[in-house]
Amino acid sequence: MWSMILSLSRHDYNQMLIWAERAYPEECCGLIWVKKNKMNHVDKLELTKNIALNPLKHFEIDPKPLFDANRKSRVSDDKLIGVFHSHPNGRAVPSKLDASNVVLGQIWIIIANNSMRGWLSDENGEIYDRFNSIIINIVN
């Protein structure tokens, strides 16, 4: 069995919990950034608008900031490694819909019940053949 550790500052951890609480009962969502030379440490989080038709049950990141983020990631030391979103009335585990929408190789952080879990999308994942759990290490 393999494991991956993603470091996240206490500030960023708390910020995601606040965003999820403020969005309730809708799902919040956003982007996870790292620096090229520190791929296992979250450098920045970017809250984005949830444009899903039913944001109470799903999330969809606005395509404009997602497009801009992918462009920036190709030409700078800032690297987009994945997304975060909340499950307001659920568990911090990917849903079947999450599995059908994920881009392989992305990190996902799912927030639920005032906590969060990390996931790496993989074609042989333990959850829906798409996600493997990763360790989130909270640092000061």
C-alpha positions as CSV (number, residue, x, y, z in Angstrom):
1,M,0.0,0.0,0.0
2,W,1.3,3.5,-0.9
3,S,0.8,6.8,0.9
4,M,1.1,10.4,-0.1
5,I,1.4,13.3,2.3
6,L,0.2,16.8,1.4
7,S,1.2,19.6,3.8
8,L,-1.4,22.3,4.5
9,S,-1.0,25.3,6.8
10,R,-3.3,25.7,9.8
11,H,-4.4,29.0,8.3
12,D,-5.4,27.4,5.0
13,Y,-7.1,24.5,6.8
14,N,-9.2,26.9,8.9
15,Q,-9.9,29.0,5.8
16,M,-11.4,26.1,3.9
17,L,-13.6,25.3,6.9
18,I,-14.8,28.9,7.0
19,W,-15.6,28.9,3.3
20,A,-17.5,25.7,3.6
21,E,-19.5,27.1,6.6
22,R,-20.3,30.3,4.7
23,A,-21.5,28.5,1.6
24,Y,-23.8,26.1,3.6
25,P,-26.2,24.7,2.6
26,E,-24.5,24.9,-0.8
27,E,-21.2,23.3,-1.8
28,C,-18.1,25.6,-1.8
29,C,-15.3,24.9,-4.2
30,G,-11.9,26.2,-5.2
31,L,-8.4,25.5,-6.5
32,I,-5.3,24.1,-4.8
33,W,-1.9,25.6,-5.7
34,V,1.6,24.5,-5.0
35,K,5.0,25.9,-6.0
36,K,7.0,23.9,-8.6
37,N,9.8,23.2,-6.1
38,K,7.4,22.2,-3.2
39,M,4.8,20.0,-4.9
40,N,3.6,18.4,-1.6
41,H,3.0,21.7,0.2
42,V,-0.1,23.8,-0.5
43,D,1.1,27.3,-1.2
44,K,-2.3,28.9,-1.9
45,L,-6.0,28.2,-2.1
46,E,-8.3,30.1,-4.4
47,L,-12.1,30.2,-3.7
48,T,-14.1,30.0,-6.9
49,K,-17.8,30.4,-7.7
50,N,-19.9,27.3,-7.7
51,I,-21.9,27.5,-10.9
52,A,-23.5,24.0,-10.7
53,L,-27.2,24.0,-11.6
54,N,-27.9,22.5,-8.2
55,P,-25.2,23.8,-5.8
56,L,-26.9,22.2,-2.9
57,K,-25.8,18.8,-4.2
58,H,-23.0,19.4,-6.7
59,F,-20.1,21.7,-7.5
60,E,-18.8,23.0,-10.8
61,I,-16.0,25.5,-10.9
62,D,-16.5,28.5,-13.1
63,P,-14.6,27.8,-16.3
64,K,-13.0,31.2,-16.6
65,P,-10.9,31.1,-13.5
66,L,-10.2,27.4,-14.2
67,F,-9.0,28.2,-17.7
68,D,-6.8,31.1,-16.3
69,A,-5.4,28.8,-13.6
70,N,-4.4,26.1,-16.1
71,R,-2.7,28.7,-18.3
72,K,-0.8,30.2,-15.4
73,S,0.2,26.7,-14.2
74,R,1.9,26.0,-17.6
75,V,4.0,29.2,-17.6
76,S,5.0,29.8,-14.0
77,D,6.3,28.2,-10.9
78,D,2.7,28.2,-9.5
79,K,1.2,24.8,-10.2
80,L,-2.5,23.9,-10.0
81,I,-2.6,20.4,-8.5
82,G,-6.3,20.0,-7.8
83,V,-9.5,21.3,-6.3
84,F,-11.4,21.4,-3.0
85,H,-15.1,21.3,-2.3
86,S,-17.5,20.7,0.5
87,H,-20.1,18.0,1.1
88,P,-22.4,20.1,3.3
89,N,-24.6,17.2,4.5
90,G,-22.3,14.3,3.8
91,R,-19.0,12.7,4.4
92,A,-15.5,13.8,3.3
93,V,-15.5,10.9,0.8
94,P,-15.8,11.3,-3.0
95,S,-19.3,10.6,-4.4
96,K,-20.0,8.7,-7.6
97,L,-20.5,12.0,-9.4
98,D,-17.1,13.2,-8.1
99,A,-15.6,10.0,-9.6
100,S,-17.2,10.7,-12.9
101,N,-16.0,14.3,-13.1
102,V,-12.4,14.0,-11.7
103,V,-9.3,14.5,-13.9
104,L,-6.8,11.7,-13.3
105,G,-3.8,12.8,-11.3
106,Q,-5.6,15.6,-9.4
107,I,-5.6,16.1,-5.7
108,W,-9.0,16.7,-4.2
109,I,-9.7,17.9,-0.7
110,I,-13.3,17.3,0.5
111,I,-14.7,19.2,3.5
112,A,-17.6,17.8,5.6
113,N,-18.7,18.1,9.2
114,N,-16.0,20.5,10.1
115,S,-13.2,18.3,8.9
116,M,-11.5,17.3,5.6
117,R,-9.8,14.5,3.8
118,G,-7.4,14.4,0.9
119,W,-7.7,12.2,-2.2
120,L,-5.6,11.5,-5.2
121,S,-7.4,10.6,-8.4
122,D,-6.0,7.4,-10.0
123,E,-7.4,5.0,-12.5
124,N,-7.0,2.1,-10.0
125,G,-8.3,4.0,-6.9
126,E,-9.9,2.4,-3.9
127,I,-13.0,4.5,-4.1
128,Y,-15.0,4.0,-7.4
129,D,-11.8,3.0,-9.1
130,R,-10.9,6.7,-9.1
131,F,-9.6,7.9,-5.7
132,N,-7.0,6.9,-3.2
133,S,-6.9,8.5,0.2
134,I,-3.9,10.7,1.0
135,I,-2.6,12.1,4.3
136,I,-3.1,15.8,5.0
137,N,-0.4,17.1,7.4
138,I,-1.4,20.3,9.1
139,V,1.6,22.5,9.8
140,N,2.0,25.9,11.5
